[in-house]
Amino acid sequence: MCPGLGLAMLHLEYFVANLVREFEWKAVEGEEVDLSEKLEFTVAMKCPLRARTFPRKE
């Protein structure tokens, strides 16, 4: 295992938390969220998620 894994996970969680805090996330108009999967090397989504982001109003 990588000795920096714990620190990397903390930074990743902080980065994602800031994205959630700073932006409003909405689905792209006209597209439905499809959670179906396909089997590759690992399980992946058939159709990747797409989102529109808007800065949050203060």
BAKEKE-441037 format. One record per residue (C-alpha): x, z, y. Coordinates in steps of 0.5 Angstrom, whole numbers, plus 2048, in hexadecimal, padded with zeros to 3 digits. Layout:
<pts>
<pt px="X" pz="Z" py="Y"/>
...
</pts>
This chain:
<pts>
<pt px="800" pz="800" py="800"/>
<pt px="802" pz="7FF" py="807"/>
<pt px="804" pz="805" py="80B"/>
<pt px="801" pz="803" py="811"/>
<pt px="7FA" pz="802" py="80E"/>
<pt px="7F7" pz="808" py="811"/>
<pt px="7FA" pz="807" py="818"/>
<pt px="7F7" pz="800" py="817"/>
<pt px="7F0" pz="802" py="815"/>
<pt px="7F0" pz="807" py="81B"/>
<pt px="7F1" pz="801" py="820"/>
<pt px="7ED" pz="7FC" py="81D"/>
<pt px="7E7" pz="801" py="81D"/>
<pt px="7E8" pz="803" py="824"/>
<pt px="7E9" pz="7FB" py="826"/>
<pt px="7E2" pz="7FA" py="822"/>
<pt px="7DF" pz="800" py="826"/>
<pt px="7E1" pz="7FE" py="82C"/>
<pt px="7DE" pz="7F7" py="82B"/>
<pt px="7D7" pz="7FA" py="829"/>
<pt px="7D7" pz="7FF" py="82F"/>
<pt px="7D9" pz="7F9" py="834"/>
<pt px="7D5" pz="7F3" py="832"/>
<pt px="7CD" pz="7F2" py="830"/>
<pt px="7CD" pz="7EE" py="829"/>
<pt px="7C7" pz="7E9" py="828"/>
<pt px="7C6" pz="7E4" py="823"/>
<pt px="7C7" pz="7DD" py="825"/>
<pt px="7C0" pz="7DA" py="827"/>
<pt px="7BD" pz="7D6" py="821"/>
<pt px="7C2" pz="7D8" py="81C"/>
<pt px="7BF" pz="7DD" py="816"/>
<pt px="7C4" pz="7E2" py="814"/>
<pt px="7C6" pz="7E0" py="80C"/>
<pt px="7C9" pz="7E6" py="808"/>
<pt px="7CA" pz="7E1" py="802"/>
<pt px="7D0" pz="7E2" py="7FF"/>
<pt px="7D5" pz="7DD" py="7FB"/>
<pt px="7DB" pz="7DF" py="7F6"/>
<pt px="7E2" pz="7DC" py="7F8"/>
<pt px="7E8" pz="7E0" py="7F7"/>
<pt px="7E3" pz="7E6" py="7FA"/>
<pt px="7DC" pz="7E6" py="7FB"/>
<pt px="7DB" pz="7E3" py="802"/>
<pt px="7D5" pz="7E1" py="806"/>
<pt px="7D2" pz="7DA" py="805"/>
<pt px="7D1" pz="7D9" py="80D"/>
<pt px="7D5" pz="7DD" py="811"/>
<pt px="7D2" pz="7E2" py="816"/>
<pt px="7D1" pz="7DF" py="81D"/>
<pt px="7D0" pz="7E3" py="823"/>
<pt px="7CF" pz="7E3" py="82B"/>
<pt px="7D2" pz="7E8" py="82F"/>
<pt px="7D0" pz="7EA" py="836"/>
<pt px="7D4" pz="7F0" py="83A"/>
<pt px="7D0" pz="7F6" py="83B"/>
<pt px="7CD" pz="7F8" py="841"/>
<pt px="7CF" pz="7FE" py="844"/>
</pts>
